[in-house]
Amino acid sequence: MPRDGAKPVSRPRIHLISPAGACRPFFEPIGVRSGVELVALVQEAIGGNYQVSGNELILDAVEDESRGGRSDDRLRAEDLQQALADSNVVAIVALRGGAWFTRILPLIDFGVLDRRERRIAVFGFSELTGLVNIVGSHRLGLGVYGMGPAFLTYGMKRYVATRLQSGNLAGVTPEEWMLQRLRDEFFAFFRNMTSQIEGRSGVGPLTARHIQGELPRSGEVRFVGGNLTVFSTLIGSRYQECISPKGRWLALEDFNDKPERFDRFLTHFTLAGYWDDCEGVLLGDFHEGQRDLSETVLAILSYHLPRHRPLPILVTSQIGHIWPMTPLPLHIPGTLTVIDESRVSLAWPASTLRVV
């Protein structure tokens, strides 16, 4: 009990959000029946050093593609803005990507970050590309582009399906393999996340193939980017400064789309002069079902890159709609190390990720 007249000390809070695709389809695989039970499960995974929170109405929401996806735009924006404004919230975790989030960006007042008393981390990917870049560009923000934990169901099934095709696994279906390991991987996600915000572990190594161009002599690199489709919608918007390629590398990934659409999105970068301003390009995973499109996108990219400026190009299979995925901190410096003439590694020390 606190001393007479003393205020109780609040534990730092980790807030769960589902402002894009509904996370209800994740309930059954992970063994919960509601958003309240999901919050309790994350609390169990994280332990007692933090309070886990989440808006029950948002976590329990459904989406209807034929009627605009989500009908709770204002509620989702308010929930996120309140979490960004609360200095007791040290991390916001987007449970999944999906759709319907980018349209609510104008409803969020990111100016609340200026009044925070300490740093806040945001973890998300795919449809949350805008949020991670915007928060990560702020002096009190840490934006980590990484897998939402509800994505484990898709990522793990695709991972094992690929290996079943190659004959490396037998006697198990992708669904069975995923369900057997899902809870352990779910708990591991949150253990790794808390370890990062506490400054106990860094990120990496993230290995990549060096395709072309001269690498920076200093070995220091900073990234903006994320999902190609979503990132391209931000170019020329009010959030332009948060995604500026000047002094940055562009990290891009996407999935389940046609090569011709990837070409259109990359054309947006060309028309906006992004290739002239950026320091290099890191291409992550591109696929459609079991079909790997990374080499296809690399070929498309060659039509857009400036001839007068041979940008360094790296390709990695550790970023994208895949599992396992290596988190990618945005805007903060990482270290690029040359392994050999065709491979490099990227890493971020624990000190750069610390929030609490």
DATALIN-V306346 format. One record per pair of residues at least 12 apart in sequence whose ideal C-beta (glycine too) atoms are under 8 Angstrom apart, sorted by sequence separation. I is the first residue (numbers start at 1). J is the second residue. If there is no record, write none. Layout:
BEGIN
i j
I J
I J
END
This chain:
BEGIN
i j
23 35
26 38
40 52
80 92
131 143
132 144
160 172
231 243
301 313
334 346
335 347
39 52
122 135
132 145
161 174
334 347
335 348
39 53
58 72
122 136
160 174
283 297
334 348
335 349
23 38
39 54
57 72
120 135
283 298
298 313
333 348
38 54
129 145
158 174
332 348
58 75
157 174
160 177
298 315
57 75
58 76
156 174
157 175
160 178
224 242
225 243
283 301
334 352
35 54
122 141
224 243
250 269
329 348
333 352
35 55
36 56
39 59
55 75
120 140
121 141
122 142
124 144
125 145
128 148
157 177
224 244
281 301
332 352
35 56
38 59
58 79
119 140
120 141
121 142
122 143
123 144
124 145
125 146
156 177
157 178
224 245
231 252
294 315
332 353
16 38
34 56
35 57
113 135
118 140
119 141
120 142
121 143
122 144
124 146
125 147
126 148
156 178
16 39
35 58
36 59
119 142
121 144
123 146
125 148
294 317
329 352
35 59
55 79
84 108
110 134
116 140
124 148
224 248
225 249
228 252
250 274
262 286
281 305
329 353
34 59
35 60
76 101
102 127
105 130
110 135
113 138
123 148
126 151
153 178
156 181
222 247
223 248
224 249
225 250
226 251
227 252
228 253
229 254
16 42
34 60
84 110
101 127
105 131
114 140
125 151
152 178
156 182
222 248
223 249
224 250
225 251
226 252
227 253
228 254
77 104
81 108
85 112
97 124
100 127
101 128
113 140
222 249
223 250
224 251
225 252
226 253
227 254
14 42
76 104
80 108
81 109
84 112
85 113
90 118
92 120
94 122
97 125
98 126
99 127
102 130
110 138
113 141
221 249
223 251
229 257
250 278
84 113
87 116
90 119
91 120
92 121
94 123
97 126
98 127
101 130
105 134
153 182
156 185
245 274
249 278
252 281
275 304
69 99
70 100
73 103
77 107
85 115
87 117
90 120
91 121
92 122
93 123
94 124
96 126
97 127
101 131
152 182
248 278
249 279
250 280
251 281
252 282
253 283
255 285
258 288
275 305
276 306
281 311
283 313
314 344
69 100
73 104
77 108
81 112
85 116
87 118
89 120
90 121
91 122
92 123
93 124
94 125
97 128
246 277
248 279
249 280
250 281
251 282
252 283
253 284
255 286
256 287
257 288
262 293
275 306
280 311
281 312
283 314
285 316
14 46
68 100
84 116
91 123
92 124
229 261
245 277
246 278
247 279
249 281
250 282
252 284
253 285
254 286
255 287
256 288
279 311
280 312
281 313
282 314
283 315
284 316
285 317
74 107
152 185
232 265
235 268
244 277
245 278
249 282
251 284
253 286
255 288
256 289
276 309
278 311
279 312
280 313
281 314
282 315
283 316
284 317
285 318
287 320
73 107
94 128
152 186
228 262
235 269
245 279
259 293
262 296
266 300
270 304
275 309
280 314
282 316
284 318
285 319
286 320
287 321
24 59
63 98
262 297
266 301
269 304
284 319
285 320
287 322
14 50
16 52
18 54
23 59
24 60
59 95
63 99
84 120
229 265
232 268
236 272
275 311
284 320
285 321
11 48
12 49
13 50
14 51
15 52
16 53
17 54
24 61
63 100
94 131
149 186
152 189
228 265
232 269
235 272
259 296
263 300
267 304
282 319
285 322
11 49
12 50
13 51
14 52
15 53
16 54
17 55
24 62
228 266
259 297
262 300
266 304
11 50
12 51
13 52
14 53
15 54
19 58
22 61
235 274
11 51
13 53
18 58
22 62
50 90
149 189
263 303
10 51
17 58
18 59
22 63
149 190
259 300
21 63
147 189
16 59
18 61
254 297
22 70
80 131
84 135
97 148
96 148
144 196
95 148
96 149
94 148
95 149
96 150
97 151
93 148
95 150
96 151
142 197
93 149
19 76
38 95
225 282
19 77
221 279
17 76
144 203
221 280
223 282
19 79
19 80
17 79
17 80
216 279
216 280
215 280
255 320
256 321
17 83
253 319
254 320
255 321
213 280
253 320
254 321
15 83
251 319
253 321
26 95
26 96
123 193
23 95
13 86
23 96
15 89
20 94
208 282
13 88
14 89
17 92
19 94
21 96
121 196
12 88
13 89
14 90
15 91
16 92
17 93
18 94
20 96
21 97
22 98
121 197
12 89
13 90
14 91
15 92
16 93
17 94
18 95
20 97
21 98
251 328
10 88
12 90
14 92
15 93
17 95
18 96
20 98
21 99
14 93
16 95
20 99
21 100
251 330
20 100
145 225
20 101
145 226
19 101
248 331
19 104
137 224
211 298
133 224
133 225
133 226
132 226
129 225
214 310
216 312
93 190
129 226
213 310
215 312
129 227
133 231
212 310
213 311
214 312
212 311
213 312
93 193
126 226
127 227
130 230
212 312
213 313
125 226
126 227
129 230
130 231
133 234
212 313
91 193
125 227
129 231
210 312
211 313
91 194
127 230
130 233
210 313
211 314
126 230
130 234
137 241
210 314
211 315
226 330
129 234
134 239
137 242
209 314
223 328
225 330
20 126
21 127
91 197
133 239
136 242
137 243
145 251
208 314
209 315
223 329
224 330
20 127
90 197
208 315
209 316
223 330
224 331
20 128
134 242
208 316
222 330
223 331
19 128
130 239
133 242
207 316
222 331
133 243
206 316
208 318
222 332
207 318
222 333
223 334
206 318
221 333
222 334
206 319
220 333
221 334
220 334
221 335
220 335
221 336
219 335
220 336
219 336
219 337
206 326
216 336
215 336
204 326
206 328
203 326
215 338
26 150
29 153
203 327
25 150
165 290
203 328
221 346
203 329
23 150
26 153
25 153
102 230
162 290
210 338
161 290
215 344
97 227
204 334
102 233
196 327
203 334
210 341
18 150
102 234
106 238
158 290
205 337
207 339
210 342
209 342
210 343
105 239
209 343
210 344
208 343
207 343
208 344
207 344
208 345
207 345
208 346
206 345
207 346
205 345
206 346
45 186
204 345
205 346
206 347
45 187
204 346
205 347
44 187
204 347
45 189
46 190
50 194
203 347
204 348
41 186
45 190
46 191
49 194
202 347
203 348
45 191
202 348
202 349
42 190
46 194
202 350
29 178
201 350
202 351
29 179
200 350
202 352
203 353
199 350
202 353
30 182
31 183
199 351
29 182
30 183
196 350
199 353
199 354
30 186
197 353
198 354
199 355
196 353
197 354
198 355
197 355
198 356
197 356
159 322
158 322
159 323
158 323
159 324
155 321
154 321
155 322
156 323
155 323
154 323
155 324
151 321
155 325
152 323
151 323
145 319
147 323
147 325
146 325
14 194
146 326
147 327
146 327
145 327
146 328
144 327
145 328
144 328
145 329
144 329
145 330
143 329
144 330
142 329
143 330
143 331
142 332
136 329
137 330
136 330
137 331
126 321
136 331
136 332
133 330
132 330
133 331
125 325
123 327
144 353
142 353
142 355
121 353
121 355
120 355
119 355
118 355
118 356
91 355
90 355
90 356
12 356
END
